[in-house]
């Protein structure tokens, strides 16, 4: 690969990671304007859905994808409820209680969680180095957790951390199941179908809870929802997919390590969240653990499908 193309690919992966990380900042701004987690999630899904379906239409003009069979449609819609509805909802709930930096650090444990789940679901072996990598990553999470405990109410930090960790576990299930389908369905169609099912679920949830809230938000909340849908959902997914096509998922994952660090500084700049040496060391330890996993070669060049 030409050096300039490699640099562009690394830049795409890094940009995608930073834009994904910015989602936490947008969500926290939305909370400041009085929006609830279910409203933020529903608006994000409603605004991003037409963008994804436009991408499907555009991709079909330039490729010859096979028609989908009903069984695949049902499977994709089902995992969409996991990856784009339940996982995102748990993540948004957790962001009410913890810093953006801790949220992103916990979500970055997803490769380690996928590894553990793959052992039990797919009978994949785990060697000692992988256990070491996971131990290092979880040690880093504890350091970032201690940083949040020092500046926030302990009970709230525990609750928020549990919610975000549950989001990471649910999203890991989505990644495993999506990996079995993406070859037949195609990455863009998979994301669009999964988003469609999640959008329907989010709208039904809003109907049950309080549909009027969707129509009575401030202008700022709707503007933030558009930013979330376009700049923190669609564009980063495209950047990550383009990077994976050029340099593979392992190299893309390494370039994406800027995500947790970027979130911490974005939280400090936009939300005045304090940054401590303990937090930065913890994030660094998390990245070290994930880097060990990547170097072992656990990631099998599977297409990236974003984050919650």
N, C-alpha and C positions, 0 to 999 in steps of 0.2 A: 504493500500500500504506500502511495506517495505520502511524504511527511506532512504536507499541508492538509491532505484528506484525513490523516490520522488526528491532527490537531483539531480539525473541524468536528470530527466524531467525538473526541473527548469533550470539546466545548458543548456539543449538543447534550451529552450525558450529564454534564455538570449543570447546564442550564435547566434541564428537566428536573434534576434533583432539587435545585434551589426553588423552582416554581412550585413543585410539590410541597416543599417545606413551607412556602409562603401561605399555603392553605390554612395552617394553624393560626397565622396572624390575621387573615381575613375573617375566620370564624370568631376569634376573640373580639375583633372590632364589631362584628355583628351583635355579639352579646352586649356590648356597651350601648347599642341602640335599642335594646330591649327584645331582640329576637330570641326565640327558644331553639333548642337543638332540632326538634322536628320541623320547624319552619325553615331553618337554615338548610337542612338536608333536602327538603322537598323543593325549595327554590333552586338549589344547586342542580338537582336532577332534572327538573323541568326545563331549566335554561340550557343545560348541556346536551340534552337529548337531541334537539334538532341539529346541533353541530355535529354530533356523531353520525346521525343518519345522512347528513350532507356528505360526510367523509365516506360513508358506505357507497352512496350513489357515485361519488367521484372515483372511488377505487374500482368500482365495477365497470366504469367506462374504459379503464386502462388495464383490466385483467379479465381472465375468464374463470371465475370461481364456479365451482359446482353448486347446483341447487341444494339447499339444505333439506335433509329429511326430518320428519316430525320428531323423531326420537332425539336428534341433536338439538333441535329448537327447545324442546322441553328441558333437556339437561342444561343448556346454556342459560335459559331463563331461571332455572332453579339455583344455579351457582351465582347468578347475578343478585339474587336475594341475599346470599351470604356476603359476597365481596363488595357490593355497591350499596346495599341497604343496611343490613344488620351491622356489618363491620364499621361503616361510616357513621352510623347512628351512635354506636358505643364510643367511637372516637370523639365525636362532637360532644357527647355528654361528659366524657373525661376531661375535655379541654376547659370545662367550667371550673375545674378544681386544681389543675396543675399548670406549670409553665409550658410554653411552646417548646422549649428546649428538651424538657423531660419527655413530653409527648413524642417528639421525633426520635429521641434516643430509644424509647421503648418500641416504637414501630420498626426501628432498624434491627430489632431482634428477629424479624420475620424469617430471614434465611435459616437461623438456628432452629426456630420453631418448625419450619418446613422439614428440616433434617430429622427432627425427632418424630414428627408425624409420619414421615416417609418410612421410618423404621417399623412403625406399627401397622401402617396401612398398606405399604408396598413391600415390606420385608427387606428394606435396604439396610445394609450393614453400616455401623458407625465405628470408626477406628478411634484409637486413643487420642490422636491429635485433634480430632473433631470434638471429642469431649472436652479437651483442654481449651479449644477455641470458644466453646459455649460457656465454659466456666469463666473465662476472661471477659466475655461480653456481658455476662450477668453481674460480674463484679463491677464493671463500669456503670451499669444501670443503678446499682446500689449507691455508688458515689454521687451520681446525679440526683438520685432520690434523696440522699442526705442533704444535698444543697437545697432542694425544695422544702424539706422538712424545717430547715433553719429559717426560712423566710415566710412560710405559710402555715396554716393550721394543720397539725399532723393528721387528724382524721380525714380531712378533705383531700390531702395529698395521697393518702392510702387509697381512698375511694376512687379518685381520678386515675391513679396508676393501675388499679385493678381493672377499671373500665377500658382503658386504652390497651392494656395487655390482652384482655378478652377480644378487643377489636383486632389485634395482631394475630391471635390464634384463629379467629374466624376467617380472616383474610388469607391465612396460610392454607386453610382448607380450600378456599377458592382457588389459590394458585395451583395446588395439587390437582384438583379436578379440571381446571382450565388447561393445564398442561396436556391432559389426555384428549382435549377437544380442539385445541387451536390449530393443529395440523389439518384437520378436515374442514373446520369452519372458517379459518382465517382470523388474524388478530383484530382487524378493524370490525368485522362483522360480529365477532365474539363480544367485543366491548360494547358495541351498539345494542345488541340484543340483551346483554346483561344489564346495561343501563336502562333499557326500556322496562324490563321487569321490575327493576329497583324503583323506577319512577312511578310505576303503577302502585307499588307497595307503599311508597312514601305519600302519594296522594290519598290512598285509602286510609293511611294512618292519620293524616291531617283531617280527613272527613270525620273520623271517629273522635279525635281530640277536640279540634276547633278549627273548622275550615275558614271561618271569618278572619282568623289571624293571618292567613296567607294574603288576604286582600287589604289588610289594614296596617301594613308595615310602613315605616318611614321610607322616603326616597333613598336614603343612604343604604338601607338594608337591601333594597332591590339592586342598587348599583354594586354593592359588595357581592351579591349573588351572581351577577354577570361576570364580575372579576373572577370569582371562584370557579365558575363554569368554564370560562374561556382560558384564563391565564394560569389557573391552579389545577385544572382537570384535563382539558382537551390538549392544549399546547404542550404541556410536559409529557403527556402520553405519546404524542407524535414525536417529540424529541427523543424520548427513550427508545421508541421502536426504530427510529432512523439510526440511532447509535448502535443498537443491537444488530441491525442488518449489516452495518459496516465493520464493527470490531468485535461482535459477539457479546453474549450476556455477561461473561466473567469480567472482561475489561470494562464494560459499561457499569457493572456493579462497583468496581474499584473507583471509577470516576465519580460515582454517585455518593461516595463517602463524604463529600462536601455537604450533603443534606443536613445532618444533625448539627454540624458546626454553623452552617448558614442559618438554621432556625434559631439558634441561641443568639446570634448577633442581630437577626431581624427582630426578635422579641425585645432585645435591649434597645434597638433603635426606634422601633415603632410603638412599643408598648411599655417602655421603661422597665422591662423586667431585668433585675440585677444579674450580672454575670460574675461568678466567683471562680477562683483557681480550682476549687473542688469540682465545680461543674465542668470546666474545660478538661480537667484531668479525666473525669468520668467519661465524658464523650470520647476522649482520645482512647481510653481503654476499650470502650464499646467498639470503636472503629478497628482497633487492633485485633480484637476477637473475630470480627467479621472478615478482616483481611486474612487472618489465618485460615478461616473456612474457605475463602476464595482461592487461596494459594494451594490448598489441598486438592482443589479441582472438584469440589462437591457440586458446584453449579454446572449443569449439563447442557449449556447453550440453549436453555429454554427461553422463549420470547418473554420479555418483560411486559407486565400488564398493569403497571402503575402502582398506586398505593391507596389506602382508604381515604 
